[in-house]
Amino acid sequence: MQSFILFYLLFFFSISNFSQSPVTWKVSFQKNENIISFDAKIDNNWHLYAVELPSPNQGPLPTKFHFNSSNNFSLIGKIQEQKPQIKYDENFGVKIAYFENKTTFKQKIGIHKDCLQISGFIEYMTCNDKTCYPYKFEFKTMINPPN
């Protein structure tokens, strides 16, 4: 019975630890430029992978942004990212593009209605020197909210 309880506790703590992403997201709207900013704060010793990877079909999963469809806005161009660090990773066996500590992604939008909510989700992978985890972060932000 004690082994079952120990197993259960270890399983519970490993699952709860897994659910806490090493990346904290902050989403904001820059009204003067019609840009949605996605600020990522990355825990020490963790990597967040870039949108554009040198070997997209090998290695870590890229960060992907998904916007829920609406007639109230349109995306202008692709998501923009800061310049990532690029290096050969022995664990993946390919060059990788990643961020440490913090980074910002930006998406320019065309607004077709005065007040609207934009929502969607970000799929991303984080790794440290021992393990990797995929995550999904759902976001919502108001554009020109009423006073």
Secondary structure, 3 states (H helix, E strand, C coil): CHHHHHHHHHHHHHHHHHHCCCEEEEEEEECCCCEEEEEEEECCCCEEECCCCCCCCCCCCCCEEEECCCCCEEEEEEEEECCCEEEEECCCCEEEEEECCEEEEEEEEEECCCCEEEEEEEEEEEECCCCEEEEEEEEEEEECCCC
